[in-house]
């Protein structure tokens, strides 16, 4: 069974619905990721190592088996300067996300990561020569206010790691900006193959994590958590989310991805008992509201 079979069987003449379906399934698969990270009980460096190496290898094997493009130009783009930048961007994303989750509350980190469309809008000004109207700048300001609200009350979350809330939010914002850079580069240089460059980036972050790991800390996690994160959740969700924009708009994918910010902390709350405060929930609600409104306004109502 291949991709064309699914389109012909269930989504005939409805490619946009197929893209929406891929994005939704991809994000739903991704939502328990932070919960499984908590279940692993790994230190930050071996956690980074397993997640990066397994995700990277799985994505690269998946790409080679199905070879989404046979064009020599697209394959060679992986080793171009643009490809190298995107590889390092994905590597940094993987590093900072793991550090953030190990540092503070899941709600703090995911709220910061949810500002990715804001960083993408800023980068598009410089890289794509796209202007941001008053609505865009207002969205940027309001979403950052929301993040500050979450961070300001982050220490009142129940059951969170005893790290720095501010540092965790900074890690989340670096992750968001790195993702924005990677996807803006892919958007500008359309010949780039996103799945293999993401695979190499994840692999690089995993090697970095293992190099900093103590030998006796690498094999302490339950095997199911390592396999679930590195072979199932991360590569499958990323693959589906990466393919989805071929069939639907990137705005729809961005909106669907905001579900992780809502459902991810809920999984951790139910399974681990890590509970955000009411103030943190209100701040996160502000972020998701203004970003959703901005995406809908700019991508649907302002398009001719």
N, C-alpha and C positions, 0 to 999 in steps of 0.2 A: 504494500500500500504506500503510495507516494503522495506528494503535495497536490499534484494535478487530480488524482483520484478524489481527494477530499473536496476540492473545489467543485468538480463535476458532480459528485454524489450529493453533497449537502449545500453547496453555495453557488449553484449554477446561476449565472447572470447577476451575482451579488458579491463581487470581489471585495467591496468595502466591508460587508458583514463578515467576510472571512478574515480580513485584517483586524477588525474589532474583536473577533473571537480569539485570534492568536494573542493579541495584546492582553485580553482579559485572563486567559488561561495562564499566560506567562507571569503576570503579576500575582495571580492567586497562588501559583506554585512558589513564588518568591516570598510571600508574606510570612511563612513560618521560619525563614532563614535565621533571624535573630534569636528566636526561641531555641533552635537547635544549637546555635553558638553557645547559649547559656548552658544547655544540657551537657555540652562537651566538657566543661570545666577545665579547658586547656588554658595555659598561659598565652599571652598575646602573640608571642613569636611562633611557637609551634602551631597555634591556630591559624595564623597567617600562612605558614608554610603548607599545611595540608589543604587549606581552601584554595590557595593559589596554584599549587602544583596539580592537584586533581582537576580543578576547573580548567586550567590551561591545557592539560593533556586531553581531557574529554572534548573540549571545543576543537582542538586541532585534529583529533581523530575523526570527529563528526564532520568537519569541513573536508578532510581528505576523502572520506568515504562517499560523501554526497556531492562534493565539488560543485558548489553552486554556480561557479563561473569557470569556463575553460579558456577565457580570453587571456592571452599572455600578458597584455597590458595590466589587467587587474591583478594577476598573480604577482607580477614584478612590482606593483605598487606597494606591496607589503614591506619591501626593503628600501623604498624611497625615503627621502627626508620627511615627507608628510607621514608615511607609515611609521617611521621611528618615533615621531612626536606623539602619535596616537598610542603606540605601544607603551611609551613611558607614562602617558596620561592615564591609561588603564591600570598600569602598575601602581602609580601613586594612589589612584582611587581605592584599589584593593588594600593597600597598606593603611591609609588613613581611616577607611571605614572600620577595619578590624580594631585599630587602636582606639577609635572613638567608642565603639560598642563595649570594649573592655574598660574604658575610662569612666563612663557615666551611664545615665538612664537611656534606654532604647528610644524613648520619646524625644529626648533632646537631640540625639544624633539623626533620627529619621526626619524630624522637623527641619533640621539644617539641610539635610540631603534633598528635601522636597523643594528647596529653593533653586534647584538645577535650572528650571526654565528662566529664572531671573538672571543667572549668570550667562545662560545662552543668549538672552536678549542683549546683555551688555557686550558680549563677544561679537554678536552679529553687527553691532555698530562699527567695530574696528575691522572685522574680517570680511563682512559681507556688504559693507556700506549701507546698512539698513538703519533708518532713523527710528528713534523711539519718541513717540508723542508724549503728551502730558500724562496720558493713562499709563503708559509703560513705566515712566519714572515714579508715578504714584504707587504702582504695584510693587516696584522695587523697594520703595520706602516703607510701605505698609507691611510687606512680608518680612522685612528685616526687624520691624517693630515686634511682629509676632514671635520671631526667633528670640529676640531679647526678653520678651515676656516669659517664654518657656525657660530660658537659661536663668533668669532672675529668681525663679522659684524651683529650679532644678534640684536643689539640695533637699527639698521636702518630699521628693519621690520616695516611696516605700520600697525597700529591697534592692535598691540600685547599688552598683559598685561604689566603693568609697574613694573615688577619684575626683578630678576637677571637672565640674560642670562646664566651665568656660572652655577648658581645653578640649573636652568632648565635642562641644559645639563648633570649635575651630576646626577640629578634624572633620566634622560633618560638612562644614562649608567648603573645606578643601576638596572633599569627595565630590560635592556638588559642582564646584568649578572645574574639576578635572573631567567629570562626565560631560559637562557642557562643552569644554574644549574638544574632547574626543568626538562628540556627535556633531559639533559645528565644523570640525575638520572633515568629517565624513560627508557632511552636507555640501561643503564647498568643493571638495575633491571627490567627485562621485565614482571615480574609478577605484577608490580604496575598498578593499574587502574587510568589512568590519569584524566578522567572526574570527578569522585567523589573527588579526592584529590584537583583538581582545584576548585571544588565547595566549599569544606570546607575552602580552602585558601581565596577565594573571600568573603565568609560569615564572616570569621574572620576579614578581612580588613573592611568590612561594619560595623560590630559591633564597631570596633575601631573608625571609622569615626563618627558614631552616638554618641558615648560617648564624643567626643570632640566638638560636634555641639551645638550651642545655640538653645534653644527650638523654638524660633521665626524664625529661619532660615531654618528649616527642610522642611516646607510645602509651600515654596514660589515659587517653580518652576512650570512651566506648566506641567500638568500630562502627556501629550503625550511625553515629553522629557524623563521623568523618565521611563515610560513603554518601550519606544523605545530603550533606552540604556540597561536597566537592564533585560528585558524579551526577547527582539528580537535581537538586534545587538550583544551584548557580548556573551550570551550563544549559540546562533545559529552559529555564526561565529567560536567560539572556538570549538564547537562540530564537525563541518565539518572539520576544520583544523586538529583536533586531530585524526579523523577517516581516513583522506586522506592517511597518511603514511602506512596504512595497504595494500593499493593497488598500491601505487607508491613510488618512492624513496623520502627520506627526503630531498635530494638535490633539487628536483623539488619543493617541498613544500616551502623550504627556498627561492628559486628564486621567486615563486609566491607571497610570503609574502612581498617581496620588493616593490610590487605594492602599498602597503599602504603608503609607504614613498612618492610615486609620487602623488597618487590620493588624499590622506588625506588632505594635505595642499591646494590642488586645490579646494576641497569642501569648506574649510574655507575661501579661497580667494574669491570665487564666492558669497557665502552666507553672510559672515560677513564683508568682505573687509579687512581681515588680510593678507597683501601681503608681502612675503619675498623679500629681495633685490636680485639683480643679483648675487652678491658675494655669498650669502647664497645658491642660486640655483646651482651655480657652485661647491661649496663645497659638497652639497648633491649629485650632479651628480658624483663627484669623488668617494664618498662612495659607491653609488649603482653600479658604473662601476667596481671598484676593487673587491667588494664582489661577484658580478655576475661572473666576470672572474674567480675568485678563485674557486667558486662552480663548474662551468662548467669544469675547468681544472682538478680539483681533483676528481670529481665524475663521469666524463664521459670519459675524454681523458686519465687519468692515471690509470683507472681500466682495468685490463686484461680481 
